[in-house]
């Protein structure tokens, strides 16, 4: 795990056993990274956002974050301190204690390293152990095997299928609906921490 103490100015909201950090987004440092990711076809092919995103539009997005009462969005940093994307809880229903999770890792160079898995665990830990949410759900494009694997690794179970629900690259594709409760996630989180500990020994 990266020694975060060696970076005294680093803002940390949550840090995982491998050193992945969740922190508040920062317009000054993250704007260009997010804008680049939101225009990268490798990233946007799995997102519902499809229009070109300008710096001005993304700047406005950053400016609206403090006013959102039912969305919590955090930046994801790799253990080396590089900002690699965003993760969040959306449409939080404080009465029923449910929310929808979303993640966009906007730096392809950091894909397939397990960093999204750790970021997902940290977000669910926050959702269940700090916010006392009852359930977190998510939707995944059926054409996105990496995201499907991530959701299932976090203990999420497929609850439904929306047939021909989104239009991508000239065709309609299905979308999978996933959901997870605290007990399902906690078992996977304990297994993940034990695995990281074994690998470090």
FIKE-344214 format. One line per field, with one value per residue (C-alpha): residue in one letter; residue number from 1; z, y, x. Coordinates in steps of 0.02 Angstrom, whole numbers. Layout:
code	(a,...)
pos	(NUM,...)
pz	(Z,...)
py	(Y,...)
px	(X,...)
end
This chain:
code	(x,x,x,x,x,x,x,x,x,x,x,x,x,x,x,x,x,x,x,x,x,x,x,x,x,x,x,x,x,x,x,x,x,x,x,x,x,x,x,x,x,x,x,x,x,x,x,x,x,x,x,x,x,x,x,x,x,x,x,x,x,x,x,x,x,x,x,x,x,x,x,x,x,x,x,x,x,x,x,x,x,x,x,x,x,x,x,x,x,x,x,x,x,x,x,x,x,x,x,x,x,x,x,x,x,x,x,x,x,x,x,x,x,x,x,x,x,x,x,x,x,x,x,x,x,x,x,x,x,x,x,x,x,x,x,x,x,x,x,x,x,x,x,x,x,x,x,x,x,x,x,x,x,x,x,x,x,x,x,x,x,x,x,x,x,x,x,x,x,x,x,x,x,x,x,x,x,x,x,x,x,x,x,x,x,x,x,x,x,x,x,x,x,x,x,x,x,x,x,x,x)
pos	(1,2,3,4,5,6,7,8,9,10,11,12,13,14,15,16,17,18,19,20,21,22,23,24,25,26,27,28,29,30,31,32,33,34,35,36,37,38,39,40,41,42,43,44,45,46,47,48,49,50,51,52,53,54,55,56,57,58,59,60,61,62,63,64,65,66,67,68,69,70,71,72,73,74,75,76,77,78,79,80,81,82,83,84,85,86,87,88,89,90,91,92,93,94,95,96,97,98,99,100,101,102,103,104,105,106,107,108,109,110,111,112,113,114,115,116,117,118,119,120,121,122,123,124,125,126,127,128,129,130,131,132,133,134,135,136,137,138,139,140,141,142,143,144,145,146,147,148,149,150,151,152,153,154,155,156,157,158,159,160,161,162,163,164,165,166,167,168,169,170,171,172,173,174,175,176,177,178,179,180,181,182,183,184,185,186,187,188,189,190,191,192,193,194,195,196,197,198,199,200,201)
pz	(0,-42,110,99,239,115,25,163,48,-21,20,74,110,103,71,32,81,-86,-75,-189,-128,-138,-116,-160,-343,-375,-527,-531,-546,-617,-751,-900,-848,-833,-996,-1088,-1019,-1060,-1243,-1258,-1360,-1261,-1106,-1174,-1265,-1095,-1031,-1062,-1100,-1286,-1334,-1347,-1181,-1181,-1042,-1010,-990,-872,-774,-749,-691,-559,-502,-471,-359,-193,-223,-249,-100,-171,-260,-184,-312,-271,-370,-380,-364,-401,-267,-359,-337,-517,-532,-638,-633,-530,-426,-346,-263,-360,-332,-147,-70,113,164,84,107,-70,-200,-374,-395,-544,-590,-736,-738,-867,-884,-990,-938,-765,-820,-777,-620,-492,-444,-488,-373,-226,-266,-274,-105,-28,-98,-34,135,142,83,208,359,357,269,335,164,146,-36,-180,-359,-527,-713,-831,-1020,-1071,-1189,-1046,-976,-870,-778,-760,-679,-564,-503,-467,-379,-261,-216,-328,-400,-566,-533,-705,-888,-986,-1164,-1307,-1187,-1250,-1424,-1450,-1612,-1723,-1625,-1470,-1330,-1166,-995,-838,-669,-516,-330,-169,16,159,206,25,6,177,139,-21,68,201,67,-29,124,166,-13,-11,156,89,-65,44,153)
py	(0,175,276,421,509,548,664,784,892,745,756,588,542,353,247,62,-74,-58,132,181,348,423,612,761,815,967,1074,1149,982,864,968,921,738,720,813,703,546,605,624,461,332,191,263,335,176,113,275,352,517,531,715,802,878,1046,1115,1244,1109,1007,1164,1195,1014,1039,1201,1113,976,1070,1100,917,841,669,636,605,605,570,570,408,414,272,229,337,490,500,545,408,441,469,359,406,370,445,472,438,404,447,373,202,209,157,234,201,178,241,235,303,268,394,342,183,164,114,-11,-197,-167,-199,-16,-4,-151,-64,101,9,-72,97,175,32,42,225,188,49,92,283,326,172,136,-22,-61,2,-36,-7,-28,-99,-111,-293,-262,-212,-373,-281,-184,-339,-430,-281,-277,-463,-454,-326,-447,-371,-488,-471,-428,-395,-359,-209,-273,-163,-17,94,145,130,132,104,-33,-59,-158,-231,-162,-268,-214,-257,-236,-270,-272,-242,-425,-476,-338,-362,-543,-493,-347,-463,-584,-440,-375,-550,-573,-409,-457,-626,-546,-423,-559)
px	(0,61,113,-8,85,224,101,47,-61,-160,-346,-414,-595,-575,-419,-416,-292,-202,-195,-340,-409,-583,-586,-696,-682,-573,-611,-437,-348,-480,-568,-460,-447,-636,-668,-544,-626,-802,-750,-652,-752,-671,-753,-916,-967,-1025,-1104,-1274,-1187,-1159,-1140,-971,-922,-832,-724,-859,-993,-884,-839,-1025,-1045,-912,-996,-1163,-1091,-1109,-1295,-1338,-1427,-1463,-1298,-1127,-987,-805,-644,-544,-356,-237,-108,19,-92,-156,-341,-419,-606,-762,-876,-1040,-1205,-1350,-1536,-1516,-1685,-1662,-1831,-1811,-1620,-1577,-1462,-1394,-1207,-1109,-926,-825,-638,-583,-401,-385,-203,-264,-395,-384,-279,-415,-423,-608,-642,-561,-647,-814,-783,-741,-899,-1008,-923,-971,-1148,-1183,-1076,-1083,-1246,-1339,-1413,-1517,-1477,-1371,-1421,-1339,-1366,-1237,-1231,-1243,-1096,-978,-902,-774,-910,-1018,-871,-840,-1019,-1022,-853,-930,-1069,-1202,-1331,-1419,-1601,-1667,-1637,-1699,-1713,-1650,-1647,-1504,-1450,-1262,-1163,-1313,-1399,-1505,-1427,-1488,-1452,-1431,-1500,-1394,-1422,-1330,-1374,-1251,-1227,-1190,-1062,-982,-939,-849,-762,-692,-633,-551,-458,-396,-336,-240,-161,-105,-29,68,145)
end
